[in-house]
Amino acid sequence: MSMLTPPGMGGKYRITGDKYPRMRRPSGRRRIVLAVIASAVAVGLIGWGTLQLIDVFTGGDKASAAAPAAKDCDRDRKQAAPAGSSDAAKPKPLPEPGQIKVNVFNATPRGGLAKDTADELKKRGFAIGEVGNATKAFDKKVKGTGILLGAKSAADTAFPVLGTQLAGAEAKTDGRKGGEVDLILGTKFKDLTKKADADKALAELAKPRSTPAKSGDKNC
């Protein structure tokens, strides 16, 4: 009987040989794989948390809030715009001085004022119509430098151009159908604007005009 056979056991339970059975330790490969997976998950969680902190401190929330704000601005513009119009609607083009027919009337007691003014306007390129004394409705009743009188359509076309020639002139509209404009000289009138200054003002008018933003546009 071998020394490895426990007392009282024999037969088929007998252990033969003179060496103990070799006992293997559990493989460490599984532990290594599990450790690697756990490390990868931990690194991922740390990275995700870091990105969240960066968004908080660098204004990520502001960027996300910008999209709804832009939609609100677009909605406000659409609601404010009249039917059939667009944001890119262009203003009416301003006429050249030669396209504006000016009637010059004198509402002051000074004689010859209308003719001298009409002659100067003609030199500056304006078309001249009637020249003479103002009607009773305006004669000696214009207290300022003068009045620009014309159709409603002249308010944003002829008036700005002719207004460069006479500082402080008051603009008024009436029910006329024609495109001519009346320049009624008032008691404070001394002379037309200096030609150099008038030409500079005309050059400014010729620049592209943009629609000013409304105060309630929410910084759109």
Buried (B, 14 or more C-beta within 10 A) or exposed (E): EEEEBEEEEEEEEEBEEEEEEEEEEEEEEEEEEEEEEEEEEEEEEEEEEEEEEEBEEEEBEEEEEEEEEEEEBEEBBEEEEEEEEEEEEEEEEBBEBEBBBBBBBBBBEEEEBBBBBBEBBBEBEBEBBEBEBBEEEBBEEBEBBBBBBBBEBBBEBBBBBBBBBBBEBBBEBEEBEEBBBBBBBBBEBEEBBEEEEBEEBBEEEEEEEEEEEEEEEEEE
